[in-house]
């Protein structure tokens, strides 16, 4: 069961599969979450250094 976020939580999704990224991004955004996407670990580390995601 999904619930709407009470605030704009930030989630970092890391995956090398465009299909997986799309599915997760769509579901999380529908739940009211701000989604950051990275396709590899190095990109994820760069994002985390700039923005602190909630998950």
C-alpha positions as a Python dict, from the first residue, in 0.01 Angstrom:
ca = {
    (1, 'X'): (0, 0, 0),
    (2, 'X'): (140, 338, -101),
    (3, 'X'): (63, 663, 71),
    (4, 'X'): (122, 1020, -32),
    (5, 'X'): (426, 1183, 118),
    (6, 'X'): (341, 1460, 364),
    (7, 'X'): (636, 1658, 234),
    (8, 'X'): (850, 1628, -73),
    (9, 'X'): (1082, 1350, 34),
    (10, 'X'): (1389, 1307, -186),
    (11, 'X'): (1478, 957, -302),
    (12, 'X'): (1790, 867, -497),
    (13, 'X'): (1734, 579, -739),
    (14, 'X'): (2045, 412, -879),
    (15, 'X'): (2017, 150, -1151),
    (16, 'X'): (2169, 85, -1492),
    (17, 'X'): (1838, -31, -1641),
    (18, 'X'): (1636, 246, -1807),
    (19, 'X'): (1319, 40, -1765),
    (20, 'X'): (1372, -2, -1391),
    (21, 'X'): (1454, 366, -1348),
    (22, 'X'): (1138, 461, -1535),
    (23, 'X'): (913, 229, -1334),
    (24, 'X'): (1055, 340, -1000),
    (25, 'X'): (1056, 708, -1092),
    (26, 'X'): (693, 696, -1208),
    (27, 'X'): (576, 515, -894),
    (28, 'X'): (766, 740, -655),
    (29, 'X'): (660, 1063, -827),
    (30, 'X'): (299, 945, -820),
    (31, 'X'): (341, 907, -443),
    (32, 'X'): (458, 1268, -418),
    (33, 'X'): (829, 1200, -387),
    (34, 'X'): (1105, 1399, -555),
    (35, 'X'): (1324, 1151, -742),
    (36, 'X'): (1692, 1187, -826),
    (37, 'X'): (1825, 937, -1080),
    (38, 'X'): (2175, 799, -1131),
    (39, 'X'): (2278, 527, -1375),
    (40, 'X'): (2599, 431, -1198),
    (41, 'X'): (2763, 454, -858),
    (42, 'X'): (2994, 743, -945),
    (43, 'X'): (2698, 956, -1052),
    (44, 'X'): (2514, 864, -732),
    (45, 'X'): (2809, 971, -517),
    (46, 'X'): (2825, 1305, -697),
    (47, 'X'): (2454, 1364, -635),
    (48, 'X'): (2481, 1266, -268),
    (49, 'X'): (2768, 1513, -224),
    (50, 'X'): (2549, 1792, -363),
    (51, 'X'): (2205, 1701, -227),
    (52, 'X'): (2125, 1488, 75),
    (53, 'X'): (1843, 1253, -22),
    (54, 'X'): (1611, 1109, 242),
    (55, 'X'): (1656, 760, 97),
}
